[in-house]
């Protein structure tokens, strides 16, 4: 015996009709966030603070610093005014 399963099939979403007002207004997006406008030094301090594990040891901390430095060096070579643009 094969049981039959009822499944709701996805249907296309109808585009919003032109001329009708939305029930809600979308918020205006920011051009950039404060984190993306930080100096390199502030960014390094903030990111290492987020990812520092007190029990990880000195070797892991040095590896993270070196990796973050390489990433930021590469990003600084990319076009853009902020870290977000790059």
Rosetta silent file (secondary structure, phi, psi, omega in degrees, C-alpha in Angstrom):
SEQUENCE: XXXXXXXXXXXXXXXXXXXXXXXXXXXXXXXXXXXXXXXXXXXXXXXXXXXXXXXXXXXXXXXXXXXXXXXXXXXXXXXXXXXXXX
SCORE:     score description
SCORE:     0.000 S_00000001
   1 L     0.000  129.359  177.787    0.000    0.000    0.000 S_00000001
   2 L  -102.122  116.579  177.619    1.370    3.424   -0.991 S_00000001
   3 L   -72.912  146.997  178.122    0.277    6.282    1.246 S_00000001
   4 L   -98.006  134.508 -179.808   -0.640    9.506   -0.507 S_00000001
   5 L  -111.732  128.893  175.416    0.963   12.716    0.714 S_00000001
   6 L   -89.958  122.989 -179.394   -0.698   16.091    0.235 S_00000001
   7 L  -123.862  133.035  174.341    1.900   18.763   -0.458 S_00000001
   8 L   -77.609  122.625 -178.943    1.299   22.465   -0.921 S_00000001
   9 L   -90.094  137.611  178.892    3.044   23.435   -4.135 S_00000001
  10 L   -62.301  142.428  177.643    4.769   26.806   -4.307 S_00000001
  11 L  -121.669  154.032 -179.879    3.030   29.320   -6.496 S_00000001
  12 L   -63.367  144.085  177.311    4.475   32.420   -8.131 S_00000001
  13 L   -85.682  130.987 -179.725    4.224   35.607   -6.127 S_00000001
  14 L   -76.666  135.327  177.568    2.252   38.293   -7.881 S_00000001
  15 L   -65.657  151.078  179.188    4.108   41.600   -8.251 S_00000001
  16 L   -62.773  132.274 -178.465    2.730   44.516   -6.293 S_00000001
  17 L   -66.931  135.645  179.342    0.222   46.390   -8.399 S_00000001
  18 L   -65.212  136.113  177.628    1.440   49.778   -9.604 S_00000001
  19 L    98.299  -22.050  178.097   -0.349   52.666   -7.936 S_00000001
  20 L   -86.953  135.597  179.517   -1.295   50.830   -4.744 S_00000001
  21 L   -74.666  147.347  175.716    0.438   52.030   -1.590 S_00000001
  22 L   -73.661  153.059  176.134    2.428   49.551    0.454 S_00000001
  23 L   -73.771  -16.188 -178.860    1.126   48.651    3.908 S_00000001
  24 L  -141.572  154.895  178.064    4.599   49.450    5.243 S_00000001
  25 L  -105.117  127.226  178.053    7.408   51.746    4.288 S_00000001
  26 L   -67.289  142.767  179.313   10.854   50.213    3.844 S_00000001
  27 L   -75.005  153.351  179.839   13.506   51.795    6.018 S_00000001
  28 L   -78.181  127.831  179.726   16.267   53.756    4.390 S_00000001
  29 L   -78.825  148.499  178.222   19.502   51.797    4.309 S_00000001
  30 L   -77.149  149.026  177.737   22.723   53.343    5.516 S_00000001
  31 L   -68.646  -37.525  176.196   25.447   54.072    2.980 S_00000001
  32 L  -159.131  164.016  179.865   28.000   52.477    5.311 S_00000001
  33 L  -102.038  156.222 -178.091   28.371   51.406    8.923 S_00000001
  34 H   -58.695  -33.173 -179.050   30.707   52.964   11.485 S_00000001
  35 H   -62.762  -30.963 -177.140   32.669   49.713   11.662 S_00000001
  36 H   -81.022  -11.890  179.454   33.610   50.027    7.997 S_00000001
  37 H  -102.023    6.242 -179.264   34.987   53.543    8.508 S_00000001
  38 L   -69.064  154.915  172.750   37.328   52.590   11.362 S_00000001
  39 L   -70.218  163.445  179.387   41.066   53.082   11.104 S_00000001
  40 H   -59.535  -42.794 -178.385   43.164   49.974   10.608 S_00000001
  41 H   -62.113  -44.444  178.954   44.429   50.143   14.205 S_00000001
  42 H   -65.721  -38.586  179.409   40.906   50.373   15.637 S_00000001
  43 H   -64.371  -45.413  178.836   39.736   47.574   13.385 S_00000001
  44 H   -60.771  -46.091 -179.806   42.589   45.276   14.460 S_00000001
  45 H   -60.049  -45.302 -178.734   41.921   46.029   18.127 S_00000001
  46 H   -65.982  -46.823 -176.828   38.187   45.365   17.758 S_00000001
  47 H   -68.659  -40.244  178.171   38.547   42.169   15.724 S_00000001
  48 H   -67.693  -31.511  175.560   41.264   40.660   17.889 S_00000001
  49 H   -66.288  -34.811  179.694   39.118   41.460   20.931 S_00000001
  50 H   -71.308  -36.323 -171.131   36.211   39.572   19.396 S_00000001
  51 H  -107.939   11.632  179.700   38.215   36.491   18.495 S_00000001
  52 L   -83.126  128.895  177.811   40.671   36.261   21.375 S_00000001
  53 L  -110.542  114.099 -176.048   40.366   33.092   23.397 S_00000001
  54 L   -56.585  -28.078 -178.562   42.079   33.407   26.798 S_00000001
  55 L   -93.019    3.400 -173.875   42.839   29.696   26.834 S_00000001
  56 L   -77.120  -28.932  179.781   44.177   29.539   23.272 S_00000001
  57 L    96.411  164.696 -175.318   47.779   30.402   24.072 S_00000001
  58 H   -66.804  -36.946 -178.092   50.349   32.786   22.655 S_00000001
  59 H   -63.001  -45.714 -179.771   51.004   30.810   19.451 S_00000001
  60 H   -65.018  -38.602  178.517   47.373   30.929   18.320 S_00000001
  61 H   -63.069  -42.486  177.941   47.192   34.662   19.124 S_00000001
  62 H   -63.672  -39.135  179.159   50.289   35.330   17.000 S_00000001
  63 H   -64.294  -42.605  178.538   48.793   33.281   14.152 S_00000001
  64 H   -64.568  -43.079  178.277   45.556   35.276   14.303 S_00000001
  65 H   -60.780  -44.943 -179.533   47.444   38.583   14.324 S_00000001
  66 H   -64.308  -44.290  179.338   49.526   37.525   11.334 S_00000001
  67 H   -64.070  -43.268  178.435   46.465   36.294    9.410 S_00000001
  68 H   -64.112  -40.073  177.635   44.468   39.437   10.157 S_00000001
  69 H   -61.053  -42.873  178.880   47.421   41.575    9.079 S_00000001
  70 H   -64.707  -41.734  179.330   47.670   39.727    5.762 S_00000001
  71 H   -63.326  -46.102 -178.739   43.941   40.087    5.147 S_00000001
  72 H   -68.521  -35.003  174.460   43.962   43.818    5.911 S_00000001
  73 H   -59.254  -45.179 -179.517   47.080   44.339    3.755 S_00000001
  74 H   -64.617  -45.101 -179.633   45.237   42.701    0.861 S_00000001
  75 H   -61.963  -38.639 -179.611   42.058   44.721    1.494 S_00000001
  76 H   -63.638  -24.414  178.387   44.007   47.998    1.604 S_00000001
  77 L   -81.912   -6.711 -178.935   45.241   47.264   -1.915 S_00000001
  78 L   -89.087  154.123  178.406   41.670   47.004   -3.227 S_00000001
  79 L   -69.918  146.492  177.054   39.756   50.000   -4.588 S_00000001
  80 L   137.105  155.166 -178.187   37.327   51.729   -2.253 S_00000001
  81 L   -87.916  -33.596 -177.230   37.134   54.315    0.496 S_00000001
  82 L  -121.620  169.354  177.735   35.976   52.082    3.371 S_00000001
  83 L   -60.758  -33.854  178.870   36.482   48.466    4.391 S_00000001
  84 L   -66.370  -41.195  179.122   32.935   47.821    3.180 S_00000001
  85 L   -63.314  -37.761 -176.944   33.676   49.262   -0.283 S_00000001
  86 L   -72.586    0.000    0.000   36.737   47.083   -0.612 S_00000001
